[in-house]
Amino acid sequence: MADIAVTLADKRGTLPADDKLGFGKIFTDHMFVMDYETGKGWFDARIVPYGDFDISPAAMVLHYGQAIFEGMKAFRTEDNRIVVYRPVDHLKRFNNSADILSIPQMDVDLLHAGLNKLIEIDKDWVPQSLGTSLYIRPFVISVDPFVGVKVADEYKLLIILSPVGAYYASGFKPVKIKVEEHFVRAVKGGLGEAKTPANYAASLKASEEAQKEGYTQVLWLDALEQKYIEEVGTMNIFFKIDDEIITPELNGSILNGITRRSVIQVAQDWGLKVTERRISIDEVYAVHAEGRLQEVFGSGTAAVISPVGELSWKGKNIVINNNQTGATSQKLFDYITSIQQGRVADKFGWIGEVTKI
Ligand SMILES: *Cc1c(COP(=O)(O)O)cnc(C)c1O
């Protein structure tokens, strides 16, 4: 495996108090960087002081958006170990996104080693109190100075780290969601299964309008018929109906969430029936009318579990579980976060250890 050169920062910053962290605003002292050129492959894996870097105004990513990213978390356990949640699964998905965007494949072992080394160097930035974590953002951008559409020949890969506060500082609060009837997020055969900036750009207008109308986020329906449920905001979505857990099946336009996988595996392990299938918004409203819709929740790295308390579709609102967090949502949140923070045994082998301090 290629060596990872390290250049340490002259000055180190300090981790703010846990209640001042927020999300995605504070960055650590170092970052991992690697370059790619056609004919040469990925080269020059290195850890350098965190900071701005130069790219050409003609860099292709600025014009055509050929880029991908990941989002995962590291935690400091009560016994002071630093662990990463499902790092290899995230890095494999990074390569899947790369494939979809015609970006060259990366060496997962090298990235994993680089990530662990980076976290170890910046270990003082990993917060400890309940709910806090170190958010990890790997990304690749195309950097050839070229104005013209083609697959790029030069890329830059970076991993940056950001200590983040507890998502639910004052406990769970079920969110109010608008079922989107006009805009769509992704189409089959498009980029929906990739973590790529384009999908987020495509979601902004709908989110902005929903927020103006008093909703937290939108629930996306399929692009063709606007009938089948895809995702909620930037999370996967689950329904509990007649004690069965149902989530839309992966179809190419839905992001293959790692938290989604965790939820499915844990729920099955608890003996719950879990089904991945198409589910229409009509069905959700119908089972709600019959009193059979018990819970709705989103899943994603940032929030882990996000209970949905209210849905609005074509001007008709439904309230789920009296706008209270459901028992299964709460139990999944408690259990998955306990694995992440090393409070219960890692029976699924999801924890990657960085270092014991
Ligand atoms: C990242 C993401 C998710 C959630 O995936 P996790 O791996 O659970 O964080 C869901 N939907 C979209 C669109 C995403 O980008």
The ligand as an SDF file (V2000), in Angstrom:
LIG
                    3D

 15 15  0  0  0  0  0  0  0  0999 V2000
  -26.7060   10.0770    2.4660 C   0  0  0  0  0  0  0  0  0  0  0  0
  -28.1440    9.9800    2.0530 C   0  0  0  0  0  0  0  0  0  0  0  0
  -29.0710    9.1660    2.7230 C   0  0  0  0  0  0  0  0  0  0  0  0
  -28.7580    8.4230    3.9950 C   0  0  0  0  0  0  0  0  0  0  0  0
  -27.6900    7.5370    3.8910 O   0  0  0  0  0  0  0  0  0  0  0  0
  -26.8740    7.1170    5.1690 P   0  0  0  0  0  0  0  0  0  0  0  0
  -25.8230    6.2440    4.6230 O   0  0  0  0  0  0  0  0  0  0  0  0
  -27.8160    6.3990    6.0690 O   0  0  0  0  0  0  0  0  0  0  0  0
  -26.3490    8.3680    5.7840 O   0  0  0  0  0  0  0  0  0  0  0  0
  -30.3530    9.0830    2.2280 C   0  0  0  0  0  0  0  0  0  0  0  0
  -30.7310    9.7730    1.1350 N   0  0  0  0  0  0  0  0  0  0  0  0
  -29.8710   10.5860    0.4770 C   0  0  0  0  0  0  0  0  0  0  0  0
  -30.3510   11.3200   -0.7020 C   0  0  0  0  0  0  0  0  0  0  0  0
  -28.5540   10.7090    0.9120 C   0  0  0  0  0  0  0  0  0  0  0  0
  -27.7270   11.5220    0.2470 O   0  0  0  0  0  0  0  0  0  0  0  0
  1  2  1  0
  2  3  1  0
  2 14  2  0
  3  4  1  0
  3 10  2  0
  4  5  1  0
  5  6  1  0
  6  7  2  0
  6  8  1  0
  6  9  1  0
 10 11  1  0
 11 12  2  0
 12 13  1  0
 12 14  1  0
 14 15  1  0
M  END
$$$$
